[in-house]
Structure formats: structure tokens, C-alpha cells
Amino acid sequence: MKALKDYIIPFIGLKVGEHHFDYQIDNTFFQNFEYDEFNAVDVKIDLKLEKKSTFLELYFLSTGLINLNCDITNEPYNQAIDDQFKLVVKFGNEYNDDNEDILIVPHGDYEINVAQYIYELVVLAVPVKRIHPGIEDGTLQSDILSKLEELSPGEGNKTKSSEDIDPRWNNLKKLLTDK
């Protein structure tokens, strides 16, 4: 994880107040986490660290595009993401990250690694169901979609003329009406 050393923030030398950090996230970032669901990633992370006398507040803001495959057609498309996350870092006797919004670090720590929080922010910003925008508005032309439409039970298959019906069924229908 030496590649993630750029995401370590040494807060001990920072003055009390606001500090800004910008990160440009691409596929190499996700390769460090062995996550390969995305085709291409171009996300900007704006991190505002507000240092107080007894704790830290981190405000993450992610904006950008992620190229991924549609769940229905497997066609690649660009998904815009825009998400935010707030993390409070407090100091205590031992490390504790049980609460997702509060991180407790030991009193002797002098730096914090934000890579895991950036990773989770970007991955959770992507919708669970990934649908190409062309499917929703009907503009996507794909072989898979045309095959699905061809094989789907449509209204054309339901309307059969009386000539297509086996004549033996007509005799059974008479039994129903003879009562």
C-alpha cells in the first residue's frame, strides 16, 4: 500500500483552522484495492480538513464520471457522481472505527490515512442498479436489447386469430357454455 502514501495527512503540524486537499482519482487508485468493477474513473475529491483544538472534522466532496457497464445490456456508459461525506476524528485511548461517522485515534497518532474513506465514498456513490441512460429514454441501439425485445412475450404473441387455434379446443369451449 505504498502507492497510497499520498492519502496520508499529517495533521500534527497543521494550524487550527481549515485546510484543503485535492485528489484526482483514477483506475490506479482502485487497483490498489483490487477493485475492477469500473472501466474508467475520473473523479475529483475535495477534502476540507477543519482542525479544532480537541478533534478534526473532514468534509469529503466527490464529483466526476465513472465509466461502467450497464446491468441490462453490458454496454459501457458514463455515470456522473456527486456525493459528500463528513467524518469526525476524535482522540482517545485506542483506535476505534466502529461508528461510520466518528473515528477515534490514539492520542499519540500524528497522521490519518483517508484512502479507505475516499474508496468507500466513490464506490457507494455509484447506483446499485446500473442502467444505461439510453435504455430509459429508448435511444440505445444494441444487439442485446433487440434480442430481448424479440424474445419477450409481447402483445403480438398473445393475439392469435381463430384460425391458429386447434379446432379440438373449440369443442371443449362448447362444454363450458352448455351448462
C-alpha positions in Angstrom: 0.0 0.0 0.0 3.0 2.3 -0.5 1.1 3.8 -3.5 -1.5 5.2 -1.1 1.0 7.3 0.8 -0.3 10.5 -0.9 -3.5 10.0 1.0 -1.8 10.2 4.4 -2.4 13.6 6.0 0.0 14.6 8.9 -2.3 16.7 11.0 0.1 17.3 13.9 1.9 20.1 12.0 -1.3 21.9 10.8 -2.5 25.0 12.5 -6.0 25.2 14.0 -8.4 26.1 11.2 -9.4 25.0 7.6 -7.0 23.1 5.3 -7.9 21.9 1.8 -6.6 18.9 0.0 -7.5 17.9 -3.6 -7.2 14.4 -5.0 -7.7 13.2 -8.6 -8.9 9.6 -8.6 -8.4 7.2 -11.5 -8.2 3.5 -12.1 -4.8 3.1 -10.5 -6.3 4.1 -7.1 -8.8 1.3 -7.4 -6.2 -1.2 -8.4 -4.6 -0.8 -5.0 -7.8 -2.0 -3.5 -8.1 -4.8 -6.1 -11.5 -3.4 -7.3 -12.1 -3.8 -11.0 -15.8 -3.0 -11.4 -15.1 0.3 -13.2 -13.9 0.7 -16.8 -12.5 4.2 -16.3 -12.6 6.6 -13.4 -12.2 10.4 -13.5 -13.3 11.7 -10.0 -12.1 14.7 -8.2 -12.1 14.6 -4.4 -12.2 17.9 -2.5 -11.3 17.4 1.1 -11.7 20.1 3.7 -10.0 19.3 7.0 -11.1 21.6 9.8 -8.7 21.3 12.7 -10.1 22.2 16.2 -8.2 22.1 19.5 -9.6 18.7 20.5 -10.8 17.0 17.3 -10.7 17.1 13.5 -13.6 17.4 11.0 -13.1 16.1 7.5 -15.6 17.0 4.7 -15.3 14.9 1.6 -16.9 16.0 -1.7 -16.6 13.8 -4.8 -17.6 14.9 -8.3 -16.8 13.3 -11.6 -17.5 10.5 -14.1 -17.2 6.7 -13.8 -17.4 4.6 -16.9 -19.0 1.3 -16.1 -21.1 -1.4 -17.8 -24.9 -1.5 -17.8 -26.5 -4.3 -15.8 -29.1 -5.0 -18.5 -27.1 -4.7 -21.8 -23.5 -4.7 -20.6 -22.9 -1.6 -22.7 -20.4 0.8 -21.2 -21.7 4.3 -20.2 -20.5 7.3 -18.1 -22.2 7.6 -14.7 -21.9 11.0 -13.1 -21.4 11.0 -9.4 -21.7 13.8 -6.9 -21.6 12.8 -3.2 -20.3 14.0 0.1 -19.3 12.6 3.4 -18.4 14.1 6.8 -16.0 12.4 9.2 -15.2 13.5 12.8 -11.8 12.4 14.1 -11.6 12.3 17.9 -8.7 11.3 20.2 -9.0 8.5 22.7 -7.1 5.7 24.3 -7.2 3.3 21.4 -8.1 3.1 17.7 -11.9 2.6 17.1 -13.7 2.9 13.8 -17.0 1.1 14.8 -19.1 4.2 14.1 -19.0 5.2 10.4 -19.1 8.9 11.1 -16.7 9.1 14.0 -13.1 7.8 14.0 -11.2 7.6 17.3 -7.4 7.5 17.0 -4.9 7.2 19.9 -3.6 10.3 21.5 -0.1 9.7 20.1 -1.1 9.5 16.4 0.1 12.3 14.2 -1.4 11.4 10.8 -4.6 9.9 9.2 -4.9 7.9 6.1 -8.0 9.0 4.1 -7.7 6.5 1.2 -10.2 4.0 2.6 -12.8 6.8 3.1 -12.3 8.0 -0.5 -12.6 4.5 -1.8 -15.9 3.9 0.1 -17.2 7.3 -0.9 -16.7 6.7 -4.6 -17.9 3.1 -4.6 -21.1 4.0 -2.6 -21.8 6.9 -4.9 -22.5 4.6 -7.8 -26.1 3.4 -8.0 -26.8 -0.2 -7.1 -28.7 -0.8 -10.3 -26.6 0.5 -13.2 -28.9 1.3 -16.1 -27.6 2.9 -19.3 -29.4 6.3 -19.9 -30.2 5.2 -23.4 -32.4 2.4 -22.1 -34.6 4.8 -20.1 -35.2 7.2 -23.0 -35.2 4.5 -25.7 -32.3 5.8 -27.7 -29.9 2.9 -27.1 -29.4 0.6 -30.1 -27.8 -2.6 -29.1 -27.9 -6.3 -30.2 -28.7 -7.4 -26.7 -31.8 -5.1 -26.5 -33.1 -6.1 -29.9 -32.8 -9.8 -29.0 -34.5 -9.2 -25.6 -37.4 -7.4 -27.4 -37.6 -10.3 -30.0 -37.8 -13.0 -27.3 -40.0 -11.1 -24.8 -43.6 -12.2 -24.5 -45.2 -9.2 -26.3 -48.7 -8.3 -27.3 -48.1 -9.7 -30.8 -47.7 -13.2 -29.5 -50.9 -13.0 -27.4 -53.4 -12.1 -30.2 -53.9 -15.3 -32.2 -56.6 -15.5 -34.8 -59.2 -18.2 -34.6 -57.5 -20.0 -37.5 -54.4 -20.5 -35.4 -56.3 -22.3 -32.6 -56.6 -26.0 -32.8 -60.2 -27.0 -33.6 -60.3 -29.6 -30.9 -60.3 -26.7 -28.3 -63.5 -25.3 -29.8 -65.3 -28.5 -28.8 -64.1 -28.1 -25.3 -65.3 -24.5 -25.2 -68.8 -25.7 -26.1 -68.8 -27.8 -23.0 -68.3 -24.7 -20.9 -71.2 -22.9 -22.5 -73.6 -25.9 -22.5 -74.3 -25.8 -18.7 
